Amino acid sequence: RPKMQRGSAKNGVKGEAAASDDELTSDILSHYSSASESTSVLEEGTGSEQVDEQTAQEETEDKLKLCIDNLTDKSAKTRLAALESLRQAFSSRVLYDFLTERRLTISDCLERSLRKGSGEEKAASATVFALLCIQLGGGDEAEEGFKMLRPLLTATLSDSSASIAARQSCARTLGMCCYVSSAEDGEDLIKSLALLESVFMSSYPNGEGVLPTPKPGSPGLHTAALQAWSLLVTICPTSRLTVLLSHHLPKLQTCLQSSDVNYRIAVGETIALLVELGREIDEVEDGESLCECLKSLATDGNKHRAKNDRRKQRSIFREVLHYIENEDFTEEKIRFGVENVYIDSWVRRRIYDAFKEILESGVRHHLQFNQLLRDIFGLGPPLILDAAVKGNKISRFEKHLFNSAAFKARTKQRNKVRDKRADVM
């Protein structure tokens, strides 16, 4: 029975393989944490150290191959453990060469999990697929995988009987994969925007301006769909953007009164993003009613809300209000290795947050070594440093100027892509 053999690879006994899933995950991660970063940051070292690193890399790849085999195991527990191991591995390391060779096999396995798995398995497989697209760098390989899995992602997201966790994960994955891999003709972008809109628009007010009573779990789903949608809005052509602004801004303003704090915050950040994009094309009128609404949320002392919720909400809405009133964004600096990336706009924050939601603590490693993220944030090729160069750090101001200039160049390139898509949309 071939599947039994695949599941038992080295142990020879399937039960032992299943029992060691946790050990497999920790082994993979321990290899990652102990292996040197010198794939891109070069240090002087002895030949034996290079051999040790190569051995560790080979052992890690063997364990990853076993995880990939376990994706087709008959045991749901074994498949879930394999998905979790791959999630942690893909988020903590850049594995382009390894995954390019196996992308079709992995995509086939993820497609099977999305089609037949439980809600938990569907959610996990969608997240792993988003990570696979990020690993493949948004080129033809990622686009090929997206074409294969998009029908299942959209079917799960549209299925009201599917688990909320699976639908949320599919919303995030649809947004991310479309962002990094959609073709310049814009067809995937149009379809993805429309589907995500159909999900969060069920939170919009009715004809009398009254918000619907949310169903259990729906605010979390609406939040995921809205955030994925707003990520895709950052690459919309101007003609499409004008339509989106006029249709969604008034409705979103009403949604600021939602009973769910996380959805209110997502709505507030989306409004700031839309206003920022609208100001670039002179399509936004400053609204007094919007500012009044934001002021009440920025100073909310409602005792019916939890203290932490009030604090979190006030902090975010102070930023949103400050931007709407003064066109001034509160800059944030993200440090990784010897570099920094500056988050100096709502567009840039949405893009960074989207990657952080999926990569989690691995986002800094990917900023350092993943060419896709370095391209998106205008960081250039990964740095190759030796000990001597590390001592001569670039000044903060020089880094800031470089980052800002690089991101402006990236934005211009994005705008060219928007213009190419405009005819289609």
Rosetta blueprint (number, residue, H / E / L):
1 R L
2 P H
3 K H
4 M H
5 Q H
6 R H
7 G H
8 S H
9 A L
10 K L
11 N L
12 G L
13 V L
14 K H
15 G H
16 E H
17 A H
18 A H
19 A H
20 S L
21 D H
22 D H
23 E H
24 L H
25 T H
26 S H
27 D H
28 I H
29 L H
30 S H
31 H H
32 Y H
33 S H
34 S H
35 A L
36 S L
37 E L
38 S L
39 T L
40 S L
41 V L
42 L L
43 E L
44 E L
45 G L
46 T L
47 G H
48 S H
49 E H
50 Q H
51 V H
52 D H
53 E H
54 Q H
55 T H
56 A H
57 Q H
58 E H
59 E H
60 T H
61 E H
62 D H
63 K H
64 L H
65 K H
66 L H
67 C H
68 I H
69 D H
70 N H
71 L L
72 T L
73 D L
74 K L
75 S L
76 A H
77 K H
78 T H
79 R H
80 L H
81 A H
82 A H
83 L H
84 E H
85 S H
86 L H
87 R H
88 Q H
89 A H
90 F H
91 S H
92 S H
93 R L
94 V L
95 L L
96 Y H
97 D H
98 F H
99 L H
100 T H
101 E H
102 R H
103 R H
104 L H
105 T H
106 I H
107 S H
108 D H
109 C H
110 L H
111 E H
112 R H
113 S H
114 L H
115 R H
116 K H
117 G L
118 S L
119 G H
120 E H
121 E H
122 K H
123 A H
124 A H
125 S H
126 A H
127 T H
128 V H
129 F H
130 A H
131 L H
132 L H
133 C H
134 I H
135 Q H
136 L H
137 G L
138 G L
139 G L
140 D H
141 E H
142 A H
143 E H
144 E H
145 G H
146 F H
147 K H
148 M H
149 L H
150 R H
151 P H
152 L H
153 L H
154 T H
155 A H
156 T H
157 L H
158 S H
159 D L
160 S L
161 S L
162 A L
163 S L
164 I H
165 A H
166 A H
167 R H
168 Q H
169 S H
170 C H
171 A H
172 R H
173 T H
174 L H
175 G H
176 M H
177 C H
178 C H
179 Y H
180 V H
181 S H
182 S L
183 A L
184 E L
185 D L
186 G L
187 E H
188 D H
189 L H
190 I H
191 K H
192 S H
193 L H
194 A H
195 L H
196 L H
197 E H
198 S H
199 V H
200 F H
201 M H
202 S H
203 S H
204 Y L
205 P L
206 N L
207 G L
208 E L
209 G L
210 V L
211 L L
212 P L
213 T L
214 P L
215 K L
216 P L
217 G L
218 S H
219 P H
220 G H
221 L H
222 H H
223 T H
224 A H
225 A H
226 L H
227 Q H
228 A H
229 W H
230 S H
231 L H
232 L H
233 V H
234 T L
235 I L
236 C L
237 P L
238 T H
239 S H
240 R H
241 L H
242 T H
243 V H
244 L H
245 L H
246 S H
247 H H
248 H H
249 L H
250 P H
251 K H
252 L H
253 Q H
254 T H
255 C H
256 L L
257 Q L
258 S L
259 S L
260 D L
261 V H
262 N H
263 Y H
264 R H
265 I H
266 A H
267 V H
268 G H
269 E H
270 T H
271 I H
272 A H
273 L H
274 L H
275 V H
276 E H
277 L H
278 G H
279 R H
280 E H
281 I L
282 D L
283 E L
284 V L
285 E L
286 D L
287 G L
288 E H
289 S H
290 L H
291 C H
292 E H
293 C H
294 L H
295 K H
296 S H
297 L H
298 A H
299 T L
300 D L
301 G L
302 N L
303 K L
304 H L
305 R L
306 A L
307 K H
308 N H
309 D H
310 R H
311 R H
312 K H
313 Q H
314 R H
315 S H
316 I H
317 F H
318 R H
319 E H
320 V H
321 L H
322 H H
323 Y H
324 I H
325 E H
326 N H
327 E L
328 D L
329 F L
330 T L
331 E L
332 E E
333 K E
334 I E
335 R E
336 F E
337 G L
338 V L
339 E E
340 N E
341 V E
342 Y E
343 I E
344 D L
345 S L
346 W H
347 V H
348 R H
349 R H
350 R H
351 I H
352 Y H
353 D H
354 A H
355 F H
356 K H
357 E H
358 I H
359 L H
360 E H
361 S H
362 G H
363 V H
364 R H
365 H H
366 H H
367 L H
368 Q H
369 F H
370 N L
371 Q H
372 L H
373 L H
374 R H
375 D H
376 I H
377 F L
378 G L
379 L L
380 G L
381 P L
382 P L
383 L L
384 I L
385 L L
386 D L
387 A H
388 A H
389 V H
390 K H
391 G H
392 N L
393 K L
394 I L
395 S L
396 R H
397 F H
398 E H
399 K H
400 H H
401 L H
402 F H
403 N H
404 S H
405 A H
406 A H
407 F H
408 K H
409 A H
410 R H
411 T H
412 K H
413 Q H
414 R H
415 N H
416 K H
417 V H
418 R H
419 D H
420 K H
421 R H
422 A H
423 D L
424 V L
425 M L
